[in-house]
Amino acid sequence: MYYFIEPMVEDDVPYVQAIEQQSFTTSWSANTYRREIRNTQSCRYVVAKASGAPPTSLSKHGGVPNAQRTGIFSQLVSTLLLGMPAQLTPQVTNPIVGYGGLWVTLEEAHVTAIAVDPIHRGRGIGELMLTTLIDHAYELSAQMLTLEVRVSNHTAQQLYLKYGFQVVGSRRRYYTDNGEDALIMSTDSIHTPDYKNRLRDHRRHLLARLQAQSKP
């Protein structure tokens, strides 16, 4: 099977919400998602989909306009898919297995969410979506990225550290469900040669990992 990235569209929202409900204790309304994905001047939202065959065109399935400038490998990668997400109906040809988003304010790209269906976690899909959001940050002329993450979410923190995020502060009792604190994590400039080289190296390793998973 193949994983690939596409821009989120309104028809995706119910499937995105199903993943959101399995990933977070608070959720956005469908109208909030619709408003965000319509705001293409400052927002980007993507979904990860699974397919039994390669899409016929990369440009049709989420290619990023400045992919050559940032040295990105193909958005289309092969990996092992062990089952269909339970909340998706059999009529869905390419089920959504994850989603992510960001918005840009001035020169700062804020990652609003990255979530993967529980069945498909641990396979590099979240990292694939993060690299896609970084591409969109370049596209929207952002200079750096930032996000909030639960202090208890060590898996996500390790991923963000890998891609140059550092803890720069905290927000007390940020999460309303249990009063947990959030760490604020930010990158330095994403336009330096060092950052671009780091990004290229991590993408190369991610592609190798996904290819290895696809072998019988």
C-alpha positions in Angstrom: 0.0 0.0 0.0 1.0 3.6 -0.5 0.6 6.7 1.8 0.4 10.1 0.1 -0.5 13.6 1.1 -3.4 15.7 -0.2 -4.8 19.1 0.7 -7.7 18.8 3.1 -11.1 19.5 1.5 -14.5 19.9 3.0 -15.6 16.3 2.2 -12.6 15.1 4.4 -13.9 16.8 7.5 -16.0 13.9 8.9 -13.1 11.5 8.6 -10.7 14.1 10.1 -13.1 14.6 13.0 -13.2 10.8 13.6 -9.4 10.7 13.9 -9.5 13.8 16.1 -11.9 12.2 18.5 -9.5 9.2 18.9 -6.5 11.5 19.4 -7.6 14.5 21.5 -10.1 15.0 24.3 -11.3 18.3 22.9 -12.3 18.8 19.3 -13.1 21.4 16.7 -16.5 21.8 15.0 -16.9 21.0 11.4 -17.5 24.7 10.7 -14.1 25.6 12.2 -12.4 23.1 9.9 -14.3 24.5 6.9 -13.4 28.1 7.8 -9.7 27.1 8.2 -9.3 25.3 4.9 -11.0 28.1 3.0 -8.4 30.6 4.4 -5.7 29.7 1.9 -3.9 33.0 2.4 -2.6 32.0 5.9 -3.7 28.4 6.5 -2.7 25.0 5.2 -4.4 21.7 6.2 -3.5 18.3 4.8 -4.6 14.7 5.1 -2.6 11.5 4.7 -4.4 8.9 2.7 -3.7 5.2 1.9 -4.0 3.6 -1.5 -3.6 0.1 -2.8 -1.9 1.5 -6.0 0.4 4.4 -6.8 -1.5 7.6 -7.7 -1.1 8.4 -11.4 0.3 11.9 -10.8 2.3 13.4 -7.9 1.1 16.8 -8.9 -2.5 15.7 -8.4 -1.8 14.3 -5.0 -0.3 17.0 -2.9 3.0 18.0 -4.6 4.4 21.1 -3.1 5.2 24.0 -5.5 8.7 24.7 -4.1 9.7 21.1 -3.5 12.8 21.4 -5.6 13.9 24.5 -3.7 13.7 22.8 -0.3 15.1 19.5 -1.5 12.0 17.5 -0.6 11.7 13.8 -1.6 8.6 12.7 -3.2 5.4 13.0 -1.2 4.5 9.5 -2.5 6.0 6.8 -0.3 5.3 3.1 0.0 4.8 1.3 3.3 2.9 -1.6 4.9 -0.7 -1.0 5.7 -2.1 -3.5 8.1 -5.8 -2.6 8.1 -8.5 -0.1 7.4 -9.4 2.4 10.1 -12.5 1.2 11.8 -14.4 4.5 11.5 -14.1 4.7 7.7 -16.6 2.9 5.5 -15.6 0.4 2.8 -16.8 2.9 0.2 -13.8 5.1 0.8 -11.3 4.2 -1.8 -8.4 6.0 -0.2 -9.1 6.2 3.5 -7.8 9.1 5.5 -5.2 7.9 8.1 -4.0 11.2 9.4 -4.2 15.0 9.2 -2.3 18.1 10.1 -2.5 21.9 9.8 -0.8 25.2 10.4 -1.5 28.9 10.1 0.9 31.7 9.5 0.8 35.0 11.4 3.4 37.5 10.1 6.6 35.4 9.8 5.6 32.6 12.2 4.0 29.3 11.2 2.0 27.8 14.0 1.4 24.0 13.8 -2.2 23.6 15.0 -2.5 19.8 14.9 -0.9 16.6 13.8 -2.9 13.4 14.4 -2.7 9.8 13.1 -5.4 7.1 13.3 -4.4 4.9 16.2 -4.2 1.8 13.9 -1.5 3.5 11.8 0.7 5.1 14.4 4.4 4.4 14.7 4.9 4.1 10.9 6.2 7.6 10.1 2.9 9.1 8.9 3.1 11.9 11.5 6.6 12.7 10.5 5.6 12.7 6.8 2.8 15.2 7.6 5.2 17.4 9.6 7.6 17.6 6.7 4.7 18.5 4.4 3.7 21.3 6.8 7.2 22.6 6.8 7.0 22.8 3.0 3.9 24.8 3.3 5.6 27.1 5.8 8.2 27.8 3.1 5.4 28.4 0.6 3.7 30.9 2.9 7.1 32.8 3.5 7.3 31.9 7.2 10.6 32.3 8.8 10.1 29.9 11.7 7.7 27.4 13.2 6.1 27.1 16.6 3.6 24.9 18.4 2.3 23.7 21.7 2.5 20.2 23.0 1.4 18.4 26.2 4.2 18.1 28.7 3.3 14.3 28.9 3.5 13.7 25.1 7.1 12.7 25.0 6.8 10.9 21.6 5.6 14.1 19.9 8.3 16.1 21.7 11.0 13.8 20.3 9.7 14.2 16.8 9.7 18.0 17.1 13.2 18.1 18.6 14.4 16.0 15.7 13.2 18.7 13.3 14.8 21.6 15.1 12.1 22.7 17.6 13.3 23.7 21.0 11.4 24.3 24.2 11.2 28.1 24.6 8.5 28.4 27.3 5.3 26.9 28.7 1.6 27.7 29.1 0.2 26.8 32.6 -2.9 24.7 32.6 -3.2 25.1 28.8 -5.4 22.0 28.2 -8.9 22.4 29.5 -9.7 18.7 29.8 -7.2 18.0 32.7 -5.4 21.3 33.3 -2.1 19.9 31.9 0.6 22.4 31.0 1.8 22.9 27.4 5.4 23.3 26.3 5.9 26.0 23.7 8.4 24.7 21.1 9.9 26.8 18.3 12.5 26.6 15.6 15.2 29.1 14.7 15.1 30.3 11.1 14.1 27.6 8.6 16.0 29.4 5.9 19.5 28.7 7.1 21.7 26.2 5.2 22.1 24.2 8.4 18.3 23.8 8.8 17.7 22.9 5.1 20.5 20.3 5.3 19.0 18.9 8.5 15.6 18.7 6.8 17.0 17.0 3.8 18.9 14.4 5.8 15.8 13.6 8.0 13.6 13.2 4.9 16.2 10.8 3.4 16.1 8.7 6.5 12.3 8.8 6.7 12.0 7.6 3.1 14.4 4.7 3.9 12.3 3.8 6.9 9.1 3.8 5.0 10.6 1.7 2.2 12.0 -0.8 4.7 8.5 -1.2 6.3 7.1 -2.1 2.9 9.3 -5.1 2.5 7.7 -8.5 3.2 
